[in-house]
Amino acid sequence: MDQNSSGTSLPPFGKMNYIFVLAGVALIVIGYILMGTENFVDATQFSISLHVCPFIILAGFIAVGYGIMIRPKDSQTSGQ
């Protein structure tokens, strides 16, 4: 069971989990916003929305998945 020495249950996510999830969501939002700027920029030579944005969005989804999967550091049990 996930309980500490005082009998209360531990939260399922730590601070780093939330940081990774929020950073991933921010990358996804930025990627979609940049993808929507296709009509505002001259994309004759290089298209950001075609070549860069899919990788930004993919990195965002990977960061969200990583933020969900990592275990939070438990400093109380490591000292015992």
Secondary structure, 3 states (H helix, E strand, C coil): CCECCCCCECCCCCHHHHHHHHHHHHHHHHHHHHHHHHHCCCCCCCCHHHHCHHHHHHHHHHHHHHHHHCCCCCHHHHCC
